[in-house]
Every structure is written in structure tokens, then in C-alpha cells.
């Protein structure tokens, strides 16, 4: 089972869960992913120990996709 989570003040919230074989769940996850990006979230996936990659399309085969807000500062 793959998960799309949003980092928030509670720690994290599960936004969507899917398996590649469940078409309607994949479609719902893609729609949720797009809605979160439209609200200003960034999405990242793990690429191994200490490595992450920002993604702009939901990788259906990823086990975990993390949404987060940009880091404030300047």
C-alpha cells in the first residue's frame, strides 16, 4: 500500500492511500496530489539514506510520498 502524507502541525496527515492495481484509488490519489500542489505544497520521495527527490507528478510505484510547505526564511 502506497501513502501520500502531508506534514502538518499534528505530525502528519494521510491524504491518500492506493495500490497500483486499484484504478479508482490511484485516480483519487493523483487528484489529491494535484490539489495539494495547487495549495503550495512540495512533494518529495526518498531516494535512499539521506537522499530525497522533489516530484511534480505522483509516482504510483512509490511507497511513501511526503507533502510539505516550503521552508520560510530568506
N, C-alpha and C positions, 0 to 999 in steps of 0.2 A: 504494500500500500504506500503510495506516494502522498506527501503532505505539502501544502502551501501554508506557511505560517507568517503572521505579521508580528514583529517585535513591537511591544507597546508597554504601557505603564504597569500592566499586570504580569509582565514577563514575556508572554506571547499568547496569541490567539490563533487557533486553527481556522483558516479561511476556507480551505477546500481539501478534500481527500479523493484519490482516484486510483484506479489501476488502468493500465494501458488497454485492457480488454473491455473496459466499461465505457463505451462511447458517450453516453449521456453524462457520466461523471467527468470525463475528460473535457467535454464541451463546457460544462459548468465551471470547471477549474480554469479553463482558458478565459472565460468571461470574467471570472472573479479576479484573475491575474491582471487582465487588461484594466479593469475598474480600479484596482489598487495603484497601478502605474499612473493612470489618469489623475489620481489624487495626490501624486507627488512621491510615491514610494519608489525605492530602488529594489531590485530583486537580485539576489546572489545565490550561487550554488557552491558547494565545496568541491575543490579540485585536489584534495589530499591534505596532509598535515600542514596547517598554517597557510593554505592557499585557497582563495575564493575567486570566483569569476562573476562579474555582473552580467545578467542576461536580460534581453528585451523581449524574448518570446519564451513561453513556458516550455521547458524541456520535459516532455512527457515521461521520459525514462529516468529522471532524477528522483531519488528517494525523498529529498527534502529541498524545498525552495524557500528561502527566507526573504521576507519583505522588511525593509527598514526605511526610515526617514533619512534624508541627507544629514550629515554631521554639521552642526551650526558652528560658526566661527569665521575667521577671516583674517 
